Amino acid sequence: MTYSNLQIFTVELVGTFILVVFATGSIVLDAEIFNGELGIPFAAIAPFIALLIGVYSFGKVSLAHFNPAVTIGYYITGHISKIQVMYYFAAEIIGAILGSLFVLKVIGEKADLGVNVPNFDFSIFLIFPVEVLASAMLMGVIFYVVYTKGLRGFSGVAIGGIVGLDILFLAFISGASMNPARALAPALLSGVVENLWLYWSAPFVGTIIAAFAFRGKFKAQRKKEAES
C-alpha cells in the first residue's frame, strides 16, 4: 500500500513527539523527582520503549524515521524522494518541538529539558567520532532489519535496543543524541544551544556512512525484485 505524504508527515510528527517526550522527559523526570539518581539506565530505556511504540505503530506508513539523520540515510539508499525529505524534516522538527513543549508544561524544566550535553572531560577528537559511531550503528541496524526482514518481527526491539545501548554505553562521552531533532528541541526551549553544532553534524556523518555501505545492497535487491 502506498501512503500519501500527508499521512507520512502525520505519523512522523506523532512518532517524533512520542520519542522526544520519552527521551527527554525521562531525564527531566529523573531530575525533578529523583534528583538524578536513576541516571543513564533510565534515560536509555525510555527511548527504547518509545521506539517500540513508534516502529510497530507507524513503521508500515513512514518507515519510522523520527530522526532527520535517518531520513538522509533513507534518501541516499533511494527509499524516499527529495520532496519527501522535506515532509520528513518538517514533521520531525515540529514533532520534536511539540514534545519538548509537552515536557516543559507537564513534567518540568530541570536538566535543561533533557538537552544533550557532551562530556568535555574528553577531547572533542573523541567526542565527535563517538557520536558518529553511535549514529552509524543506529542506521546500520535500521538498514539491516529493513533489508532482511522489513519492519516486522523483532525490528522494533532491534532499533530501540541499539538506541538504548548507544545511550547506556556512549552517552557519558558524547551525549548520544544520534538525532538532530531530539537535540534541537530542548536546546531551543532551554537556550542551551552551544552544543547543537555537534548534534547537527556528527549524526549525519554517521548515517551517511552507513547509507553508502548499504546502498549497493538495496539497489541489487530492487533490481532482483524488478526482474522476478
Rosetta silent file (secondary structure, phi, psi, omega in degrees, C-alpha in Angstrom):
SEQUENCE: MTYSNLQIFTVELVGTFILVVFATGSIVLDAEIFNGELGIPFAAIAPFIALLIGVYSFGKVSLAHFNPAVTIGYYITGHISKIQVMYYFAAEIIGAILGSLFVLKVIGEKADLGVNVPNFDFSIFLIFPVEVLASAMLMGVIFYVVYTKGLRGFSGVAIGGIVGLDILFLAFISGASMNPARALAPALLSGVVENLWLYWSAPFVGTIIAAFAFRGKFKAQRKKEAES
SCORE:     score description
SCORE:     0.000 S_00000001
   1 L     0.000  135.696  178.195    0.000    0.000    0.000 S_00000001
   2 L   -96.528  131.742 -179.531    1.237    3.473   -0.893 S_00000001
   3 L  -105.581  149.161 -178.480    0.758    6.208    1.677 S_00000001
   4 L   -75.882  161.764  176.898    0.418    9.917    0.938 S_00000001
   5 H   -62.658  -31.477  177.935    2.970   12.500    2.000 S_00000001
   6 H   -67.751  -40.135  177.038    0.362   13.923    4.383 S_00000001
   7 H   -65.010  -42.218  177.790   -0.035   10.541    6.062 S_00000001
   8 H   -61.816  -46.359  178.689    3.745   10.211    6.305 S_00000001
   9 H   -56.168  -44.980 -175.587    4.005   13.738    7.738 S_00000001
  10 H   -64.954  -48.094 -176.904    1.349   12.990   10.342 S_00000001
  11 H   -72.357  -30.867  176.079    2.806    9.740   11.657 S_00000001
  12 H   -67.707  -38.322  176.929    6.348   11.129   11.650 S_00000001
  13 H   -63.228  -48.232 -178.753    5.188   14.121   13.679 S_00000001
  14 H   -65.273  -44.116 -179.581    3.389   11.908   16.186 S_00000001
  15 H   -63.066  -41.445  179.066    6.237    9.382   16.356 S_00000001
  16 H   -68.550  -38.210  175.424    8.878   12.061   16.893 S_00000001
  17 H   -56.129  -50.109 -179.198    6.686   13.698   19.532 S_00000001
  18 H   -61.170  -44.632 -178.969    6.483   10.395   21.427 S_00000001
  19 H   -60.317  -46.190 -177.765   10.222    9.788   21.093 S_00000001
  20 H   -68.569  -38.632  177.363   11.160   13.237   22.398 S_00000001
  21 H   -60.600  -45.295  179.790    8.686   13.061   25.279 S_00000001
  22 H   -70.149  -48.024 -173.038   10.148    9.729   26.385 S_00000001
  23 H   -66.991  -45.158 -179.269   13.798   10.512   25.640 S_00000001
  24 H   -90.265  -34.273  179.532   13.936   13.970   27.198 S_00000001
  25 H   -61.693  -34.361  178.300   11.041   13.584   29.601 S_00000001
  26 H   -63.149  -39.225  179.423   12.805   10.696   31.338 S_00000001
  27 H   -67.812  -43.543  179.425   15.807   12.928   32.035 S_00000001
  28 H   -66.847  -42.714  178.541   13.642   15.772   33.321 S_00000001
  29 H   -60.129  -42.683  177.706   11.514   13.395   35.418 S_00000001
  30 H   -59.995  -43.449 -179.638   14.643   11.928   36.952 S_00000001
  31 H   -69.962  -39.630 -175.969   15.891   15.409   37.837 S_00000001
  32 H   -71.243  -40.702 -170.532   12.530   16.673   39.120 S_00000001
  33 H  -107.611  -38.993 -172.142   11.583   13.697   41.298 S_00000001
  34 L  -109.112    8.071  179.022   14.630   11.501   41.872 S_00000001
  35 L    54.069   34.114  175.529   17.412   14.120   41.919 S_00000001
  36 L    78.614    9.414 -175.412   19.164   12.343   39.057 S_00000001
  37 L   -70.709  -25.451 -179.175   19.545    9.044   40.933 S_00000001
  38 L   -74.759  -32.610  170.334   18.090    6.927   38.104 S_00000001
  39 H    62.841 -153.549 -173.491   20.764    8.197   35.745 S_00000001
  40 H   -61.286  -39.553  179.651   21.763    6.885   32.342 S_00000001
  41 H   -57.413  -40.090  178.384   19.988    3.482   32.566 S_00000001
  42 H   -67.595  -39.648  178.262   16.620    5.214   32.951 S_00000001
  43 H   -67.970  -23.126 -179.936   17.481    7.604   30.109 S_00000001
  44 H   -82.854  -38.150 -175.619   18.394    4.600   27.944 S_00000001
  45 H   -76.533  -27.178 -177.372   15.266    2.516   28.475 S_00000001
  46 H   -62.821  -51.089  177.268   12.826    5.372   27.834 S_00000001
  47 H   -67.329  -26.109  173.830   13.615    5.890   24.109 S_00000001
  48 H   -58.993  -47.066  178.826   13.730    2.098   23.722 S_00000001
  49 H   -64.985  -42.371 -179.553   10.080    1.986   24.795 S_00000001
  50 H   -61.153  -40.510 -178.952    9.215    4.977   22.611 S_00000001
  51 H   -73.530  -30.280  171.401   10.727    3.341   19.548 S_00000001
  52 H   -58.495  -46.933  179.152    8.881    0.097   20.229 S_00000001
  53 H   -62.746  -48.770 -174.868    5.672    2.112   20.099 S_00000001
  54 H   -65.993  -46.602 -177.260    6.737    4.126   17.059 S_00000001
  55 H   -64.946  -46.306 -176.513    8.129    1.335   14.897 S_00000001
  56 H   -76.186  -24.097  179.042    5.244   -1.063   15.429 S_00000001
  57 H   -85.228  -38.824 -168.876    2.591    1.652   15.168 S_00000001
  58 H  -123.156   -2.667 -175.392    3.917    3.669   12.225 S_00000001
  59 H   -57.618  -37.724 -178.471    6.649    1.654   10.512 S_00000001
  60 H   -68.150  -25.632 -177.558    4.393    0.494    7.684 S_00000001
  61 H   -86.084  -50.752 -169.712    3.441    4.084    6.856 S_00000001
  62 H  -122.189    1.001 -172.001    6.696    6.042    7.112 S_00000001
  63 L    69.303    8.258  171.280    9.452    3.501    7.897 S_00000001
  64 L    54.707   57.673  177.540    9.543    5.128   11.355 S_00000001
  65 L   -70.676  -66.930 -177.728   12.400    7.593   10.898 S_00000001
  66 L    57.655   26.357 -169.839   11.639   10.119   13.680 S_00000001
  67 L  -166.102  116.802 -179.091   15.126   11.476   13.029 S_00000001
  68 H   -58.825  -33.379  179.307   16.441   13.806   10.277 S_00000001
  69 H   -67.857  -37.133  175.312   19.762   11.952   10.121 S_00000001
  70 H   -66.887  -38.952  177.430   17.923    8.682    9.498 S_00000001
  71 H   -58.271  -43.809  178.095   15.846   10.419    6.835 S_00000001
  72 H   -63.065  -39.004  176.297   19.002   11.419    4.973 S_00000001
  73 H   -59.828  -45.370  178.739   20.196    7.834    5.169 S_00000001
  74 H   -65.956  -30.743  176.972   16.956    6.582    3.634 S_00000001
  75 H   -68.521  -42.220 -179.554   17.244    9.210    0.895 S_00000001
  76 H   -62.308  -37.129 -178.840   20.751    8.055   -0.023 S_00000001
  77 L   -84.683    1.214  174.248   19.571    4.445   -0.344 S_00000001
  78 L    82.794   15.583  179.632   16.656    5.507   -2.562 S_00000001
  79 L   -77.920  -26.975 -179.287   13.830    4.671   -0.177 S_00000001
  80 L  -133.886  159.822 -178.394   12.359    8.177   -0.292 S_00000001
  81 L   -90.186  169.494  179.897   12.288   11.051   -2.782 S_00000001
  82 H   -61.430  -42.153 -179.977   13.796   14.518   -2.467 S_00000001
  83 H   -66.553  -33.883  178.852   10.377   16.111   -1.867 S_00000001
  84 H   -67.939  -29.356  176.277    9.619   13.547    0.820 S_00000001
  85 H   -55.864  -40.446 -179.088   12.771   14.567    2.672 S_00000001
  86 H   -65.860  -40.712  177.105   11.162   17.964    3.248 S_00000001
  87 H   -62.239  -45.494  179.683    7.981   16.374    4.635 S_00000001
  88 H   -61.924  -48.748 -178.430   10.022   14.192    6.959 S_00000001
  89 H   -58.696  -46.925 -178.799   12.234   17.041    8.155 S_00000001
  90 H   -60.619  -46.161 -178.476    9.272   19.321    8.836 S_00000001
  91 H   -63.392  -42.739 -176.946    7.378   16.612   10.710 S_00000001
  92 H   -67.191  -41.774 -179.114   10.378   15.587   12.779 S_00000001
  93 H   -70.801  -43.886  178.175   11.310   19.112   13.834 S_00000001
  94 H   -64.039  -44.763  178.989    7.727   20.152   14.613 S_00000001
  95 H   -60.127  -40.470  179.741    7.093   16.899   16.467 S_00000001
  96 H   -65.836  -43.540  179.735   10.267   17.337   18.498 S_00000001
  97 H   -65.031  -42.014  176.319    9.434   20.923   19.465 S_00000001
  98 H   -62.224  -37.424  177.630    5.903   19.911   20.468 S_00000001
  99 H   -62.841  -43.774  179.128    7.430   17.102   22.514 S_00000001
 100 H   -68.344  -35.090  175.238    9.713   19.479   24.387 S_00000001
 101 H   -63.576  -39.349  177.174    6.829   21.872   24.984 S_00000001
 102 H   -62.683  -45.981  178.814    4.860   18.975   26.452 S_00000001
 103 H   -59.499  -44.738 -179.292    7.763   18.070   28.729 S_00000001
 104 H   -60.575  -44.571 -174.870    8.089   21.700   29.849 S_00000001
 105 H   -80.375  -30.622 -171.858    4.385   22.089   30.642 S_00000001
 106 H  -104.620  -38.696 -173.977    3.675   18.643   32.103 S_00000001
 107 H  -100.711  -49.103  179.607    6.895   17.251   33.606 S_00000001
 108 L   150.458 -172.973 -174.919    9.128   20.206   34.410 S_00000001
 109 L  -124.672    4.237  179.772   12.109   22.226   33.280 S_00000001
 110 H   -66.809  167.565 -179.633   15.037   20.794   35.198 S_00000001
 111 H    56.883   28.872  179.223   18.088   19.343   33.433 S_00000001
 112 H    51.781   41.947  178.046   17.556   21.978   30.712 S_00000001
 113 H    62.171   24.495  177.829   14.606   19.963   29.367 S_00000001
 114 H    79.937   25.193 -178.320   16.829   16.945   28.776 S_00000001
 115 L   -62.246  144.562  176.029   19.210   18.658   26.400 S_00000001
 116 L   -72.267  136.280  178.941   22.112   16.574   25.079 S_00000001
 117 L  -137.916  122.689  174.647   25.468   17.523   26.574 S_00000001
 118 L   -73.836  159.337  179.091   28.852   16.022   25.643 S_00000001
 119 L   -94.777  101.312 -175.758   31.379   15.282   28.354 S_00000001
 120 L   -79.734    9.883  164.772   34.193   17.739   27.784 S_00000001
 121 L   -68.483  -20.687  175.001   36.407   15.853   30.194 S_00000001
 122 L   -98.299  157.202  177.941   37.092   14.003   26.956 S_00000001
 123 L   -70.857  147.834  174.812   38.655   15.575   23.883 S_00000001
 124 H   -61.657  -23.202  178.350   36.382   16.718   21.072 S_00000001
 125 H   -74.927   -8.589  168.781   38.518   14.441   18.908 S_00000001
 126 H  -103.491  -41.298 -177.052   36.967   11.535   20.829 S_00000001
 127 H   -59.003  -48.582 -176.611   33.501   13.017   21.390 S_00000001
 128 H   -62.244  -50.232  178.344   32.821   13.654   17.701 S_00000001
 129 H   -61.993  -33.099  178.496   33.832   10.165   16.466 S_00000001
 130 H   -65.573  -41.213  177.655   31.825    8.539   19.279 S_00000001
 131 H   -67.608  -37.200  174.075   28.691   10.412   18.206 S_00000001
 132 H   -61.311  -45.971 -179.431   29.398    9.430   14.592 S_00000001
 133 H   -61.177  -46.112 -179.853   29.812    5.805   15.693 S_00000001
 134 H   -59.678  -42.612 -178.938   26.580    5.788   17.700 S_00000001
 135 H   -70.106  -39.006  178.170   24.644    7.217   14.748 S_00000001
 136 H   -65.028  -39.722  178.079   26.250    4.840   12.261 S_00000001
 137 H   -65.631  -40.397  176.239   25.364    1.846   14.428 S_00000001
 138 H   -59.964  -49.628 -178.714   21.764    3.039   14.676 S_00000001
 139 H   -65.259  -37.718  178.952   21.488    3.478   10.911 S_00000001
 140 H   -63.219  -42.916  177.709   23.232    0.174   10.307 S_00000001
 141 H   -65.163  -42.601  178.388   20.778   -1.723   12.500 S_00000001
 142 H   -58.806  -49.367 -179.016   17.836    0.015   10.832 S_00000001
 143 H   -64.622  -36.455 -179.016   19.095   -0.896    7.368 S_00000001
 144 H   -63.483  -45.835 -178.065   19.871   -4.458    8.421 S_00000001
 145 H   -71.405  -34.384  177.805   16.343   -5.133    9.662 S_00000001
 146 H   -67.317  -42.039 -178.052   14.789   -3.357    6.670 S_00000001
 147 H   -68.676  -38.824 -174.105   16.997   -5.284    4.233 S_00000001
 148 H   -91.349  -40.163 -172.441   16.496   -8.690    5.839 S_00000001
 149 L  -126.591  -12.900 -165.986   13.015   -8.643    7.337 S_00000001
 150 L    73.513 -179.523 -178.832   11.406   -5.288    6.691 S_00000001
 151 L   -83.315   65.944 -179.342    9.972   -3.528    9.732 S_00000001
 152 L  -132.181  174.644  175.099    8.438   -6.720   11.072 S_00000001
 153 L    59.708 -122.993 -176.155    9.083   -9.205   13.848 S_00000001
 154 L   -92.897   19.129 -177.068   11.773   -8.027   16.244 S_00000001
 155 H   -60.251  -43.681  179.479   12.640   -4.931   14.209 S_00000001
 156 H   -63.622  -37.391  177.508   11.306   -2.534   16.832 S_00000001
 157 H   -65.424  -42.320 -179.332   13.239   -4.343   19.542 S_00000001
 158 H   -65.602  -45.897 -177.561   16.433   -4.166   17.468 S_00000001
 159 H   -69.099  -47.867  176.798   16.080   -0.471   16.605 S_00000001
 160 H   -62.839  -35.996 -178.955   15.003    0.579   20.075 S_00000001
 161 H   -64.864  -42.182 -178.966   17.652   -1.684   21.540 S_00000001
 162 H   -68.439  -34.564  175.217   20.556   -0.132   19.670 S_00000001
 163 H   -63.497  -46.365  179.153   19.426    3.348   20.718 S_00000001
 164 H   -61.408  -43.093  179.936   19.231    2.209   24.330 S_00000001
 165 H   -67.158  -40.369  176.835   22.623    0.516   24.172 S_00000001
 166 H   -58.774  -43.918  179.707   24.243    3.527   22.498 S_00000001
 167 H   -66.198  -44.668 -176.302   22.929    5.744   25.284 S_00000001
 168 H   -60.563  -40.721 -172.524   23.892    3.283   28.007 S_00000001
 169 H  -103.328  -16.629 -174.032   27.491    2.873   26.842 S_00000001
 170 H  -121.742  -14.271 -177.455   28.291    6.079   24.937 S_00000001
 171 H   -61.693  -29.967 -178.845   26.193    8.900   26.444 S_00000001
 172 H   -68.692  -11.605  176.448   28.822    9.510   29.131 S_00000001
 173 H  -103.404  -58.646 -170.949   31.172   10.601   26.340 S_00000001
 174 H  -105.633   -9.504 -172.665   29.161   12.257   23.558 S_00000001
 175 L    91.900  -19.665  174.804   25.660   12.628   24.987 S_00000001
 176 L    46.127   59.121  174.077   24.499   10.009   22.460 S_00000001
 177 L   -76.300  -56.856 -177.350   21.806   12.026   20.749 S_00000001
 178 L    65.106    2.217 -169.720   22.026   10.351   17.321 S_00000001
 179 L  -146.566  105.676 -178.671   19.097   12.565   16.387 S_00000001
 180 H   -59.513  -34.177  179.879   19.327   16.246   15.354 S_00000001
 181 H   -70.202  -43.241  178.122   15.610   16.873   16.018 S_00000001
 182 H   -61.967  -35.197  178.518   15.778   15.359   19.503 S_00000001
 183 H   -74.288  -37.621 -173.349   18.815   17.555   20.222 S_00000001
 184 H   -66.780  -48.240 -169.991   17.325   20.708   18.704 S_00000001
 185 H   -59.874  -54.892  179.315   14.009   20.973   20.548 S_00000001
 186 H   -66.665  -29.126  178.307   15.172   21.039   24.198 S_00000001
 187 H   -65.211  -44.712  179.763   18.180   23.170   23.237 S_00000001
 188 H   -64.219  -44.284 -175.477   15.982   25.848   21.670 S_00000001
 189 H   -74.461  -27.499  179.307   13.477   25.889   24.513 S_00000001
 190 H   -92.829  -17.390 -177.038   16.118   25.890   27.255 S_00000001
 191 L    83.433    3.910  179.834   18.504   28.245   25.478 S_00000001
 192 L   -92.885   83.762 -170.395   21.377   25.765   25.845 S_00000001
 193 L  -110.075    2.110 -171.884   22.402   25.790   22.201 S_00000001
 194 L   -68.084  -19.136 -179.012   26.200   25.778   22.309 S_00000001
 195 L  -102.665    5.450 -177.661   26.480   22.057   21.564 S_00000001
 196 H   -61.996  -31.724 -179.784   23.966   21.921   18.720 S_00000001
 197 H   -55.749  -37.877 -179.214   26.751   22.035   16.130 S_00000001
 198 H   -65.326  -44.338 -174.012   27.845   18.571   17.327 S_00000001
 199 H   -85.796   -3.928  171.381   24.381   17.039   17.081 S_00000001
 200 L  -109.479   15.861  174.706   23.690   18.651   13.710 S_00000001
 201 L  -131.311  -59.499 -174.659   26.887   17.307   12.195 S_00000001
 202 H   -59.009  -43.147  178.730   28.064   14.019   13.717 S_00000001
 203 H   -61.138  -38.222  178.018   24.735   12.122   13.412 S_00000001
 204 H   -65.592  -40.618  177.756   24.512   12.998    9.722 S_00000001
 205 H   -59.790  -45.392 -178.825   28.091   11.840    9.168 S_00000001
 206 H   -63.569  -45.832 -178.260   27.319    8.540   10.855 S_00000001
 207 H   -71.792  -31.314  176.878   24.099    7.807    8.988 S_00000001
 208 H   -66.545  -41.358  177.229   25.601    8.834    5.646 S_00000001
 209 H   -59.487  -46.938  179.856   28.472    6.390    6.157 S_00000001
 210 H   -64.632  -38.148 -179.159   26.013    3.593    6.916 S_00000001
 211 H   -63.870  -42.558  178.772   23.800    4.562    3.971 S_00000001
 212 H   -68.757  -29.955  177.377   26.629    4.327    1.464 S_00000001
 213 H   -67.604  -31.847 -176.996   27.625    0.982    2.967 S_00000001
 214 H   -99.850  -11.391 -172.078   24.119   -0.407    2.348 S_00000001
 215 H   -58.298  -41.826 -179.644   23.179    1.444   -0.837 S_00000001
 216 H   -63.483  -38.060  179.081   24.534   -1.243   -3.152 S_00000001
 217 H   -62.966  -43.557 -179.092   22.629   -3.974   -1.321 S_00000001
 218 H   -69.382  -36.914  177.025   19.333   -2.147   -1.685 S_00000001
 219 H   -63.074  -43.625  178.551   19.969   -1.402   -5.375 S_00000001
 220 H   -65.490  -37.769  178.791   20.669   -5.078   -6.011 S_00000001
 221 H   -64.277  -43.101 -179.649   17.576   -6.054   -4.032 S_00000001
 222 H   -67.918  -37.778  178.635   15.352   -3.720   -6.043 S_00000001
 223 H   -63.965  -41.832  179.308   16.871   -4.957   -9.330 S_00000001
 224 H   -64.613  -40.665  179.096   16.210   -8.576   -8.337 S_00000001
 225 H   -65.935  -37.494  179.960   12.627   -7.756   -7.392 S_00000001
 226 H   -67.972  -33.575 -177.520   12.068   -5.955  -10.728 S_00000001
 227 H   -80.397  -20.956 -176.301   13.379   -8.942  -12.675 S_00000001
 228 L   -87.381    0.000    0.000   11.297  -11.505  -10.814 S_00000001
